[in-house]
Amino acid sequence: LQVAYYPNSVLSIGVYMLQSVIDRLDSHVIHRVWIISDLQQRIPENAELCVRTAVDDFMDLGMKVNEVFYLGDSVEGTDIDYINQMTEMQIEQLGKIKVPKYYVVGNHDYEYFRYHQKNSGMTGIVIPFCERVKALDDWRVQPSIETFCFTEDFGPFVSYFFPDHGDSQSGRWHTTNGEVWGDKSAYIYSQEDFDRVRESIAACGKPVFTFSHYSFMGGNRESPLLSRFLPLPDNVRMHFYGHAQIGDAKWAGKDCFRKIASVDNQPIVQINCASLENFRGSAIRSVFFEIYDNGDVGVLFRNHTKHQWDDIYLQHANSAR
């Protein structure tokens, strides 16, 4: 089998052919990340089933990864005992994978705060899952609740993470679903702050990959707030997001099965990684993100429910942008 690189196209071939392509590419991988998102649900037994199914399938694959990126919505609901149960279960299961884990806060992570702010006068923002994993050596989260962007240099590329964020002390404002909630006038970031991030991306001198709970304009369930970073610099290769469970017609509409899109008016691909749950999504899913020794990029779409690869996307290092 000769492996060809198809810039900006999807390889839709049989399951066994997909595995053959992945096996051929394996010796060329210089960096690999497992990307998950959106476990959110209120049924602890099913939540544990979903995580165990994904982690067990991951372990069975025997694919070494450098990091795990978790793109938000690890929990939902307002009951702290339930949230703590969900949190500890995920720490235990993901702890089987002995690599650094990066967490990007999403909208359901704010449900506990939003409910208690409204009903019991809570002021400072509390995100229980985020606070718990922040204390662990192998987890990385935004340095503070206010942080709207954090970065990591992984050698062959730089990652920019865009989490939901808020006023940790007073709770006057916070962001979810691509909007600022509460006292919008108190929001601490101006367009100049977004512009500075864009300038830092352009100046970093390396390929950049961005990660958020949400898509840029053009993706599924897009974020108006993220549009303030647009247009993205030419060295941005790809964006990864969750939030839009694949197969969830209620929230994602007619494009609910779309996994690959582009940023509006830019030839930058966006990858939908959702979701780790099978309640709103049609299966337990995740994505493997690979960098190859010639600079090309691969995205492998894993269906953990069926224990199979659904799709592969390959992008040439010199794909026109």
C-alpha positions in Angstrom: 0.0 0.0 0.0 1.4 3.4 -1.0 0.4 6.1 1.3 -0.5 9.4 -0.5 -1.0 12.7 1.2 -4.1 14.5 0.3 -4.1 18.2 1.4 -7.5 19.3 2.7 -9.3 16.1 2.0 -10.8 13.1 3.8 -9.8 9.5 3.2 -13.1 7.6 3.1 -12.0 4.0 2.7 -12.8 0.8 4.5 -12.0 0.1 8.1 -9.2 -2.3 7.3 -7.7 0.1 4.8 -7.9 2.8 7.4 -6.0 0.7 9.9 -3.4 -0.1 7.2 -2.8 3.6 6.5 -2.5 4.4 10.2 0.0 1.6 10.7 2.1 2.9 7.8 2.0 6.4 9.2 3.0 5.3 12.7 6.7 5.2 12.1 6.6 8.8 10.9 4.9 10.2 14.0 7.0 12.6 16.0 4.2 13.9 18.2 0.7 12.5 19.0 -2.1 13.9 21.2 -5.3 12.2 22.2 -8.2 14.8 22.2 -11.4 14.3 24.1 -14.3 16.5 25.1 -17.9 16.7 26.5 -18.6 13.8 28.9 -21.4 16.0 30.3 -24.4 14.0 31.6 -26.3 13.5 34.7 -26.3 9.7 34.8 -23.1 8.6 36.7 -23.3 5.0 35.7 -23.5 5.8 32.0 -20.8 8.5 32.4 -18.4 5.9 33.8 -19.3 3.5 31.1 -18.4 6.1 28.5 -15.1 6.9 30.0 -14.2 3.3 30.6 -15.1 2.4 27.1 -12.9 5.2 25.7 -10.0 4.6 27.9 -10.1 0.8 27.5 -10.2 1.2 23.7 -7.4 3.7 23.9 -5.3 1.2 25.9 -6.1 -1.6 23.5 -4.8 0.4 20.6 -1.3 0.6 22.1 -0.7 4.0 20.6 1.8 6.1 22.5 0.7 9.7 23.0 2.6 12.7 24.3 -0.4 14.5 25.9 -4.1 14.3 26.4 -6.1 17.4 25.6 -9.6 17.6 27.2 -11.7 20.3 25.6 -14.2 21.0 28.3 -17.6 20.0 29.8 -16.2 17.2 32.0 -19.3 17.5 34.2 -22.7 19.1 34.3 -25.3 19.9 36.9 -25.3 21.7 40.3 -25.0 19.0 42.9 -21.5 19.1 44.4 -21.6 15.4 45.5 -22.4 14.3 42.0 -19.8 16.6 40.5 -17.1 15.3 42.9 -18.1 11.7 42.0 -17.8 12.5 38.3 -14.5 14.3 38.9 -12.8 11.5 40.8 -14.0 8.9 38.4 -12.4 10.7 35.5 -9.2 11.4 37.4 -8.9 7.7 38.1 -9.7 6.5 34.6 -7.5 9.1 32.8 -4.8 8.5 35.3 -4.1 5.2 33.6 -2.6 7.3 30.8 0.8 8.5 32.2 1.2 11.7 30.2 0.4 15.4 30.9 -3.3 16.3 30.5 -4.5 19.8 29.5 -8.0 20.9 30.3 -9.9 23.7 28.6 -13.0 25.0 30.5 -16.3 24.9 28.7 -19.9 26.1 29.3 -21.2 23.2 31.4 -18.2 23.6 33.8 -19.9 26.9 34.9 -23.3 25.4 35.8 -22.4 24.9 39.4 -21.4 28.6 39.8 -24.3 30.0 37.7 -26.9 28.1 39.7 -25.4 29.0 43.1 -24.8 32.6 42.1 -28.5 32.9 41.3 -30.0 30.9 44.2 -27.6 31.3 47.1 -25.7 34.5 46.3 -22.3 32.9 45.5 -19.9 35.6 44.5 -16.5 34.2 43.6 -16.5 31.7 40.7 -16.0 28.1 41.6 -15.3 25.4 38.9 -15.0 22.2 41.0 -13.4 20.0 38.3 -10.9 22.6 37.3 -9.9 23.3 40.9 -9.5 19.6 41.6 -7.3 18.7 38.7 -5.2 21.9 39.0 -3.8 20.5 42.2 -2.5 17.4 40.4 1.0 17.2 38.9 0.0 15.7 35.6 -2.8 18.1 34.8 -2.5 21.6 33.3 -5.3 24.3 33.3 -5.5 28.0 32.8 -3.4 29.8 35.4 -6.4 31.7 36.8 -10.1 31.8 36.1 -9.6 35.2 34.4 -7.1 33.8 31.9 -8.6 33.9 28.3 -5.6 32.3 26.6 -2.7 30.1 27.6 0.0 28.5 25.5 2.5 25.6 25.4 5.5 25.1 23.2 5.7 21.4 22.3 8.8 21.6 20.1 7.6 21.0 16.6 4.5 23.2 17.2 2.9 25.7 19.6 -0.6 25.2 21.1 -2.9 28.1 22.0 -5.8 27.2 24.4 -8.8 29.4 24.6 -10.9 28.5 27.7 -14.1 30.1 29.1 -13.1 32.6 31.8 -14.6 34.9 34.3 -14.2 37.3 37.3 -12.9 34.9 40.0 -13.4 37.2 42.9 -16.8 38.9 42.4 -18.3 36.8 39.6 -19.5 40.0 37.9 -18.9 38.5 34.5 -18.0 35.2 32.9 -18.0 33.7 29.4 -19.9 30.7 28.1 -21.3 29.7 24.7 -19.3 32.4 22.9 -20.7 35.3 24.9 -20.0 37.5 28.0 -22.6 37.1 30.7 -23.3 39.3 33.7 -21.9 42.8 33.7 -20.5 43.0 30.2 -19.1 46.5 30.9 -16.8 44.9 33.5 -15.2 42.5 31.0 -11.5 43.0 31.3 -10.4 42.3 27.8 -10.5 44.8 24.9 -10.0 44.2 21.2 -6.4 45.2 21.7 -5.9 42.2 24.0 -7.3 39.8 21.3 -5.1 41.6 18.7 -2.0 41.0 20.9 -2.7 37.3 21.1 -3.0 37.2 17.3 0.3 39.1 16.9 2.0 36.7 19.3 0.8 33.7 17.2 2.2 35.3 14.0 5.5 36.1 15.7 6.2 32.7 17.3 8.0 31.3 14.2 6.4 27.9 14.4 3.2 26.1 13.2 0.4 26.9 15.6 -2.6 24.7 16.5 -5.5 26.2 18.5 -7.8 24.5 21.0 -11.1 25.6 22.6 -14.4 24.2 23.7 -15.9 26.2 20.8 -15.3 26.6 17.1 -14.5 29.7 15.2 -17.0 31.1 12.8 -17.7 28.5 10.1 -17.7 25.5 12.5 -20.5 23.8 14.4 -22.1 25.9 17.2 -19.5 28.7 16.6 -18.4 31.2 19.1 -18.9 35.0 18.4 -16.3 35.8 21.1 -13.6 33.8 19.4 -14.3 35.8 16.2 -12.4 38.6 17.9 -9.2 36.7 17.1 -10.0 36.7 13.4 -8.4 36.7 10.9 -6.0 34.1 12.2 -2.4 34.4 11.1 -1.1 32.2 8.3 0.9 30.0 10.6 -2.2 28.6 12.2 -2.6 25.1 10.8 -5.7 23.8 12.4 -8.3 24.4 15.2 -9.8 21.7 17.4 -13.1 22.1 19.4 -15.8 20.2 21.2 -19.3 21.5 22.3 -21.1 20.2 19.1 -21.7 16.5 19.8 -21.5 14.7 16.5 -25.0 13.4 15.7 -26.8 15.8 18.0 -29.4 17.3 15.7 -31.2 19.2 18.5 -28.3 21.5 19.1 -26.1 21.2 16.0 -28.9 21.2 13.4 -28.5 19.9 9.9 -24.7 19.8 10.1 -24.7 17.6 13.2 -22.5 15.0 11.6 -20.0 17.4 10.2 -16.5 16.7 11.6 -14.4 19.0 9.4 -15.1 22.6 8.4 -13.0 25.7 7.7 -12.8 29.0 9.4 -15.0 31.5 7.6 -13.1 33.2 4.8 -9.9 31.4 5.7 -8.4 28.1 4.5 -7.9 26.9 8.1 -9.4 23.6 9.0 -11.5 23.1 12.1 -11.9 19.7 13.7 -15.0 18.7 15.8 -13.8 16.3 18.5 -17.1 15.9 20.4 -18.1 13.8 22.2 -17.0 11.4 24.9 -20.6 10.7 25.8 -23.3 8.8 23.8 -26.4 10.4 25.2 -26.6 13.5 22.9 -23.9 12.3 20.6 -24.4 9.3 18.4 -21.3 7.4 19.7 -18.4 7.7 22.2 -15.8 9.5 20.1 -12.4 11.1 20.2 -9.7 12.3 17.9 -6.0 11.5 17.6 -3.8 14.4 16.4 -0.5 13.5 14.8 2.5 15.5 13.5 4.7 13.6 11.1 8.5 13.8 10.4 8.0 15.8 7.2 5.7 18.4 8.8 2.4 16.9 7.6 -0.5 16.5 10.0 -3.0 13.7 10.5 -6.3 13.6 12.4 -7.7 10.2 13.2 -11.4 10.0 14.2 -12.0 7.2 16.6 -15.4 5.6 17.3 -14.9 3.9 20.7 -18.5 2.5 20.7 -17.6 0.4 17.7 -13.9 0.1 18.4 -13.1 1.4 14.9 -11.6 4.2 13.0 -14.3 6.2 11.2 -12.2 8.7 9.2 -8.7 10.0 8.6 -7.8 13.5 7.6 -4.3 14.3 6.2 -3.0 17.7 5.6 0.2 18.5 3.6 2.8 20.6 5.4 2.7 23.1 2.5 -1.0 23.1 2.1 -2.0 26.5 0.6 -3.2 28.9 3.3 
